[in-house]
Amino acid sequence: MLAILLAALPLVQAPAAVPQEAPKVEATSLSFGTLQQPYLWDRLMKVDLAVDGLKVNSIFFNLRESKVKLFQGPTFGTRAQVEVINTSKVTKVPGFAVAVLDGEGRLLGAATGGSKLTGVKPGETETFDLNFDQVNARIPKGATFLLTVELR
């Protein structure tokens, strides 16, 4: 009897999945720039990237080591050091993201960092430490890196 009742009910199909567009996000930063170039571990690399008057001079990847004699030997994480100069006439407040890739394009690690509270004043040169947390064991084996600068 139940089979007869079920057979008499109209067949209801599930609604087709409707592809949804990703929400549009407006960029709120003043300026943005990015580059990709060959990677070297523990060597200073010149960088040619300027974003609205903030020029990136160099980047350096290494292990952070103690400079205090008492603590010599241990390391305190993997980092990228980014040096910039503000060639404009106004203070710049930069944020940075860097990713290290191997020869096959696989991500080995990523770090972010940014400006101190006061930003980089006109004519000043500043160095920023970007820390690689959690995923960092293969960073010395990188082949290329991506660097992004975003001004707030």
Beta strands, then each sheet from edge to edge (+ up, - down):
strand 1: 31-38
strand 2: 45-51
strand 3: 54-65
strand 4: 75-86
strand 5: 94-101
strand 6: 107-114
strand 7: 125-132
strand 8: 144-151
sheet 1: 1+ 8- 5+ 6- 7+ 4- 3+ 2-
end
